[in-house]
Amino acid sequence: MSEVDIEKILSYGEKFADEVEVFILDYTDLSLEQREMAVSSVFEHVGQSIYVRVVKDNHIGVSGTSDPSRWKDCLEVAISSAKLSEPVTGWTGFPEKSVLPNGQDPFDAKITVTPALAAEYLERMNAGASAHPEARVVTAEVSLLTGVSTVANSNGVHYTRKMSDISLGMDAISDNSTGYDSDSSPFLERINPEKIGEQTSFWATASRNGVNVETKKYDVVLSEHAVESLIFGLFSDTVNGKNVLTGKSVYVGHLSEEVMNPSVSISDVPMDKEGSAWKRFDTEGTLTSDVDIVKNGVLSSFLYDAKTASQAKTISTGNAHRSGNGATYIAPHCMRISAPVSDVLEKPCMYVREVIGAHTANPLTGEFSVEVANAFFAESGRFVQPVKKAMISGNVFDILRGDVCISAETKTFDNAVVPKMRISGMQVIG
Amino acid sequence: MEKIRYYDIRYVNGTTTSIQTENGVIENAGSSFFGKAFFRVLGENGWGYYCASPFDMDNKKAKEACIQKAAVSARLAGVHAEIADVPFGTPRSWICSAKEQAAAPLEEKAGQLLQLEATAKIPEICSTSARYSEQYQDVIFEDCNGYSAKSSVCRTLFTVSAVANRGSDMQMNYEQEAVVGPLSLTDYIPYGEKCAKRAVELLDASAVSGGRMPAVLDPAIAGVFAHEAVGHASEGDAIRDGVSVLGGKIGQRVGSPLVTIIDDPSMHGYGYEPFDAEGVAAGPLELIRHGIMNKYMHSRETLAAVGSETGEAGHARAEPGLPPLVRMSNTYIKEGDASYDEIIAECRNGVLLIGSRGGQVDPGRGAFQFNAKYGYLIENGETTKMIRDVSLSGDILSVLHNITLCGKERKMSSGMCGKGQSVPVSDGAPHVYLTEAIVGGGQ
């Protein structure tokens, strides 16, 4: 891996631009894939990416490459790109140097990129799966990653973040019933491989012999997975500052208005103890802080990066992430929802573990109709009968305006900590 | 030295140039570039992979070192694998490197994109955007037996989208064209207006009441059915692993005699590949022939595992720097002999679903779901009210048996397919009539 002289790039770039920013990602990862209950392949990857952004007369240009030795080419492309882009109205500049607040990076020294660690977790996942022997484990994977990201700019910002990650996934089948579970975390102790294995084989076996469903309205409980993919995914797009600026959000013009049930609040908590992100600064070097997006049902804030914040005449909320070409995109770091908590599975309901096709929901209107997977009729906290096949349909925004009820228990995803959610009178098509 | 039974190297050198416009201004424009070498070694008991980026393919010592790294990884594997000995074929030599397009100034393309986007600015449209991208990838494939192949492929696409707004109601539409080779934006200037008009029409569309009913699928959504429901379930890895409802069905009837479904990497569609990620140049493969399961798509490994009589290799594809997976390329339902009017009349009362907003499948369970951009009610054999937010789900085998008419004209649509990795594909079909489908809607 070549050493990149960041100061050299910044000072060279300043000859041609008003501001220069360099973002570098160094990483090593390793993954073990399993088939037939044994390791079928081992993949090691060592990589480095460098992204350069420049600003000249409020025009922003960007370029990226996987070859750090070509940083000069990258800089030249970014400068050419800036000439073509429209000037950013109200551009206030890349972030200035600040004192970073105390806090830990999402890094765990116990995660070492070694086959031995990956093999241990694969074995433990398999041990968990054996709890339901009628399920056949089809494939499983363990991935380990460590790396460092660095953001530096000509305003004096130069921050580094150490990263680690362990990701596990497994799928199983029993007759024609499938099960899948996965988890990932920057911290080894938060991963429970036996539970992932047990849950995978449980969903495959428990979902067999499902019953047909009558088309009508049911009380439905969405699992943490279903809430994350269907509700949080669409809501994140709606409060994305870029979508708001370009008129691609139903929340345009509704700031300070009630958009949800007053019992519901949604916030982004970058350093949430239960979260996986732990970002003290975003990928532009803006310091992060908690953002109340919806407070007591009232829309309080959108999420911004430096560019969209300038255009909206506000300040960045520190929600810049970095895409493959080096441009920033906006996303939450760790979204949380608060709403009345209850035992959501106590009263009779249809429980939906997974939905197929969550990405086909209408991002503007919130309308969705998706297929369910691993669904059950449940009551008194127990699964009574698996559902053979059904679709659920509704509107994400209507759900959040209604009587939302969530579980106390949560699951941590990459950018959210998510509870189960109970929804009254949802249309189910059998 | 580690025991090496086989190795290959796939090096991809690529450049992607893109332009994004929003509401009449250039949001960003620029390029990124990369070079990634993927080393794959088959040891005694499985595979070892190593990816190096950047990498110099002329550096023999570095090559040897990377092969050894992959070989060390392969030693840790414990599932014996074989690769079928197949003819490599002749790499397709369709010239699609689009040198003239690459040489044209970015400013010129940006101007054309703005012009295209501007045509979407019609009354009730509150937001427009457009994106243009050209991607050049030069591939070098080498294996331990001295075989090598090279290709140079350009893929170009544009997307234009429009948001319509009336009171508190908002609706969105997008139009896209994606091709292998060059694409002249000036030929597509009217697409902006076409896109916007549909978004405005959607403001007046109704939600549909879901349930089981007859349905007509237009070529775009029927193509997604061919891809999602049949294609994924015909991939050799799903067959090998026993997680496809189409597994073990070669020679058996799986659908109506009208159904013939083909995957063809040699077709000049968005999924075109001169040769696959294992160096094999494949041609058209009939997955289902007249309703009978005919062949599965394979990599060399899955062909060896499942049996050479079950299909053909040449269907392994990979993102740069990642391992080959069994994937589709250009997948379609073959034309029938029914006219559009005959199909609508035969349906009598049901829905016509048009365009695709994507879909997903669980091949093990045989369940699929996909969403239409919009549609129309069919009442008394005629299309009537426009409908929106309508989706289709079902189980693969039932739907294949429910196809009773296929239209005369096939159209292909382009997009990306995600299966752990994202690769360009196209899919298509003629209009298709299903006697019963599960239709989801918000009413």
Interface residues (C-beta under 8 A of the other chain):
Chain A: L32 R35 E36 A38 V39 S40 S41 V42 F43 E44 H45 V46 G47 Q48 I60 G61 V62 S63 G64 T65 S66 D67 P68 S69 R70 D73 V77 A78 S80 S81 L84 S85 E86 P115 A119 R136 V138 T139 D171 I173 N176 S177 T178 T215 T246 G247 K248 V250 G324 N325 G326 A327 I356 G357 H359 T360 A361 N362 P363 L364 T365 E367 F368 S369 V370 E371 A373 K389 M391 S393 G394 N395 Q427 I429
Chain B: T16 S18 I19 E22 N23 V25 I26 E27 N28 A29 G30 S31 S32 F33 F34 G35 K36 G46 W47 G48 Y49 Y50 C51 A52 S53 P54 K69 A70 S73 A74 L76 A77 G78 V79 A81 L106 E107 A110 C126 S127 S129 V163 N165 S168 D169 M170 Q171 M172 A207 G210 G211 D241 G242 V243 V245 G321 P323 R357 G358 G359 Q360 V361 D362 G364 R365 G366 A367 F368 Q369 F370 N371 R388 D389 V390 S391 S393 D395 I438 V439 G440 G441 G442
